[in-house]
Amino acid sequence: MVIIKISSSVENSIISYRKKVKDKNGSITWEDANFDIKGKIYEQLPEELKKKFNGYQIETVIHEKCDKNRIATYIKRYNEHSSMNTNQKAFTYIDKFANKIRKIMDNDFFLNCNVYSDNDKEKGVIERIIVETVMCINHFDGWNREAKKLFKYINAYGTKKEFDILEDYIFRLGNTVTEDVKDIFNKKDSFIFLTLFDRFVKLGFDDIKFTEFLRKFKYELRETSRNKNGLLFDEMKQNSSTKDKQVIIDKLDMLEKLMLEFLHMDNTNIAHIAVEEFIADVLGMDVEGVCDDMKDFNETLERLLDNTVKVGSKLLNEENRFSLLAMMAYSYKEDKDLDSWMAEYAKNNNTYFVDQKKNFLHMKHDFEQYLKKGA
C-alpha cells in the first residue's frame, strides 16, 4: 500500500472546517476549527475533512466572485496536481498586472515582429519577456534570474505607469520593426533590445533610426564588434547563463555604445562650452557669479550624490555632470534642498537625456512637481 503525504511546501495549508463537539450536557454542537494539512496523510485528517476529501471527485469547479489574488491562489493550488512550467507558474504571482500583460501581448509586435515559436507563446515566454523588460528598465537593482522572484518583485514594486510606457514602446516597435531584423527579437535577447529602445527613445530620434541601427548590428556589428574583454555580443555569458546581471550590464553597455556611434553621438555631444557657461545659460545667471560659486556647487553635489545615488547608476556618468551641477546651482538660487527629491529621483531613474539642457529641464520639472506634491 502506498501512503501519500501532503507536501510540507503546500500553500494555504490551514483548512477551516466545522467540527462536531459535545457540550457539558452531552448535547452535540458545532464549532469552527482549523487544521494544518502540511505533512499529513489521509488517516491523520479529522473525520470532517476526510468526508470533504472523499467528495472531491469533481470534473469542473466553479469559484464565483473571485478577485485576481484569489484566482492566482486557486491556480497555484491546482498546479500542485497538474504540470506547469517555470514561466507559467511564475505568472500566477503577478495577479496585479496580469490583465495588463495580456493586453500588451495582443500588440502587433508580439504577433508579427519576432521569431517566437507557437510553443514559446504557449509556455509563457512572452509574459516573461514583458516582466523582464519592466524589471530591466525600472528595477534593475532587484534583478534575479529566477522567473518566480522576478514576477513577485514586479507584482510588489511595479507600477501601472511602467507598464503603460512599455505598452507604448511595443506599439511603436510594431510599426517600425521590419521583416529583415525581426529575428533579433528572440526569446533570449528580446528584453535586452526592448530595454535598449527605452534608452534610444530618450535621445529624441525618429523610431525608424532604431530599426536602421538593428540592421547595422545584425549584418555587421554583431560579428565584428568586441567589448573591452574582447568578446562578441553572443559570446557574453557567465556560467553558461545569458541572464546573469553582469552579462546584461555588459550587453547593454556594448549595444548603447554602438548605437550612439551609429547615431554619430559619443555621449559627450554637449556643445563645447565650459560648464560655467552652460549653467549660466540654462539658469539665466551671470557667468562670473557662477564661476565664483563652482567650488561650492561641486562639493555639495558630491555629498548629495554619495547619500542618494547608488554606485553604478548611469546618473553618475561624467557626461551627466553638466545637468547635475545646473540642478545644484538651481537649488542654491532658489534656496531649495534637493536631498529627499534626489533620493526618489535616483530610485526611479537610472539613465538621462544625452542633451544636457534637455536633461536639466526634465529634472527641474520633476523637482517642481515633487515640491507641489509635498505642499
Secondary structure by P-SEA (a helix, b strand, c coil): cbbbbccccccccbbbbbbbbcccccccccccccccccccccccccaaaaaaaaaccccccccccccaaaaaaaaaaaaacccccaaaaaaaaccccaaaaaaaaacccccccccccaaaaaaaaaaaaaaaaaaaacccccccccaaaaaaaaaccccaaaaaaaaaaaaaaaaccccccccccccccaaaaaaaaaaaaaacccaaaaaaaaaaaaacccccccccccccccccccccccccaaaaaaaaaaaaaaaaaaacccccccccccaaaaaaaaacccaaaaaaaaaaaaaaaaaaaaaccccccccccccaaaaaaaaaaaaaaaccccaaaaaaaaaaccccccaaaaaaaaaaaaaaaaaaaac
